[in-house]
Amino acid sequence: MAAKLKMKPWVKVAMAIFMVFFILLFFLSTIIRVYVVNNSEKIIKRKVDLKELHINYLKFSASAKDFVLYEKNGTDPFVSVGGLYVDFAPWHLLRHEYAFSEIRIDKPSVSITYSEKGFNFDDLMTSSDSTEVKKEEDTFGDTVRYLVRNLSISDGYIRYEDKTMQSVNELRKIGLAIPEIAWDNSRSELGVDFVFGEDGKVSVNGAIDQKLGTYSVGLKTSHVDISPFAAYLKPYMEVSAMKGFLDGAVTISGEMANPMNLNVVGKACINDLGVTDKSEKTLLTASSVLAKMDSIDLKNLNFTIDSIEINNPNITAILSKSGINLMNVFNPMFADTASTAGDSLSYDTATVHYAINHFIVNNGVLAFSDQTLNRPFSYDLTKVQFSMENFSDVATNVLMNFSMLLNNSGTFTGKAGFDYVTMKNIEFDGSVHKMDMISFSPYFEYFLARPVKKGVFNYDCQLSMNPTSLKNNNSIQIVNLEFGKKTKDTTAYKVPIPLALYILKDRKGVIGFDLPVTGNPSDPKFKLGRLIWKTAEEFFLKSATAPFNAIGKLISVNPDNIKKISFEFLQDSLTLHQRENLDQLAEAMKAKPELSFLFNQTTHPEMESNLIAVSEAKKRFLSGNDSTITNPAMIKSNAGSLSNDDVSFRSLLGIDASASDSLLYQRCRQLVGNESISQRLMQLMNIRENLLKEYFNSKGIPQTAIQFQKADLRNIPEELKKPQFLIDIAFE
């Protein structure tokens, strides 16, 4: 029988201590986890949850899973971490250095909320009365030595809600990678990637040179939605919404010890830009706004933009009694400037330098509306092309070129040069060609109490100015200008313009007017605008009214037969009388081949639309009541003969025999639809135009001798609201 093994008392004690220590270490992670979860509300006044905590004593590493720090309500998560891994390198302590081989954070999430009461984490911050902390003795000397390798964050999420601005921003799929950070490294690098909003991607790459105390950060964005930032513009601009997507790549470099000493280069582009004012009306849209920054130097206050390119901008400008909407948007900014004007702070603007080497606008549109007149005026500038070169605070030769289409009827082109240092050095050469004056009838009615029935405006301007000399030549040519009957506008100038006062036209119906202006811009009494306006005012007084008789004399026919071709409402074929007038006009065209004839079609858009609505409603009524009638021509003929008072027809519209015509039109419009009516009106006007084209073609009139256009139905005066072609004659 084997001898029984006996242990000495100290061995038993040592083994007991070892077992206790082993058990303690084995369950230490669980003890810590349970303690933190159960006592977090006593320690930090917040509920904490931690699913797993593991400590690897052999690798000197620790890992945790599913950590959650809740909001004060104990329900909503404030901070959460899906996984955390820390690998400590203890042997570096022998060199008085704190070192980590790896720190990995998986799926971190934080939800930050800001309200008038502050941030949702303010209760976690040290209170102001306890900020003084006893300085601990540094056992490693004055310099804290550290080394962190392989610091990474994956699939992170940050949510920021600003309740004062009703704004919510989200950063998703955040990724961070830093190979190494050390106290004695001459250079450290990092990389951050995350998703902003739904589809926006942001990438940040940086490098820090600790010896030189400099840094460089590269920022790239792709399809980042800018709409969440609109709320932050409201203190400065009266906008309700802003949309667009930011794409860019910029590099920011600077000094860590001097935050203002930084430089920005790169490019940024906002695609699908849209700005809405406070009345929910679209103020500005653009397919893209691209800026290439050559250098943004804050230290030296030197701002250089290589180029700004705006593509397909569409601006809505509205002039009302309260001002123009484009300026009203900036009212908060102006008010803030006025309130701080008396501050003692001063700023030396002479130290600020700025430059834009190239400024380009492609295919712009400006929709202008003037609501200060007796009736609204609407005008569109389209196909706007603009370029400016060499603009800066010290530029002496800024060059500009521009061109645009004027309400789809005329052009405005030109070039200019000016001295930004000496503003009286200006060179300008511009021209307006074939601008239809009917569109400006609301202004003529407002200021002269006379509408414009026809007229084409041409203008050439050359200006050369320096501080002591001005040479300005203005050449105005108005072709076939004709005013209508005097209106009842009480805002017109009280000027004696008798009906018998007519402008003298040459045999071509052309009004020519040259206005040379010279002077000394340095003379206090010199007012260029006043001189030009006074002469122009005298010119328009002389041109108030003009009879349509020159054309008849020019081609030896009765003027009444050729100055217009009248149609009946809904007419889509030529009558015998119209053909006789066209025969006479065709003979004049053949006899005078140097003439060019312009047929400007007008109608009464409201009345003809009402009649189209009734006609289409009758067609639908007949087609529905008699299935045997399928021929469109027969349906059209029967609809033309069907009375508006037909009981069955009115029953279809839900009205009785006593209903007014206005109610009849309203019901027919509802039945047919405004969009369909508008299309039918355009089709009818096109049919009439084709009737004349085909007729003149049958008479052997060359297509180059005739032109057709539709009048601006939005601004057409009342007396022109009838189906007709107004005929103008011009010379090439």
Buried (B, 14 or more C-beta within 10 A) or exposed (E): EEEEEEEEEEEEEEEEEEEEEEEEEEEEBEEBBEEBBEEBEEEEEBBBBBEEBEBEEEEBBBBBBBBBBBBBEEEEBBBBBBBBBBBBBEEBEEEEBBBBBBBBBBBBBBBBBBEEEEEBBEEBEEEEEEEEEEEEEEEEEEEEBBBBBBBBBBBBBBBBBBEEBEBBBBBBBBBBBBEBBBEEBEEBBBBBBBBBBEEBBBBBBBBBBBEEEBBBBBBBBBBBBBBBBBBEBBEBBBBBBBBBBBBBBBBBBBBEEEEEBBBBBBBBBBBBBBBBBBEEEBBBBBBBBBBBBBBBBBEEBBBBBBBBBBBBBBBBBBBEEEEBBBEBBEBBBEEEEEEEEEEEEEEEEEEEBBBBBBBBBBBBBBBBBBEBBBBEBBBBBBBBBBBBBBBBEEBEEBBBBBBBBBBEBBBBBBBBBBBBEEEBBBBBBBBBBBBBBBBBBBBBBBBBBBBBBBBBBBBBBBBBBBEEEBEBBBBBBBBBBBBBEBBEBEEBEEEEBEEEEBBEBEEBBBBEBEBEBEBEBEEEEEEBEEBBEEBBEEBBBBBBBBEBBBBBEBBEBEBEBBBBBEBEBBBBEBEEEBEEBBEBBBBBBEEBEEBBBBBBBBBBBEBBBBBBBBBBBBBBBBBEEEEEBEEEEEBBEBBEEBEEEEEEBBEBBEBEEEBEEEBBBBBBBEBBEEEBBEEBBEEBBEEBBEBBBEBBEEBEBEEEBBEBBBBBBBBBBBEBBBBBBBBBBBEE
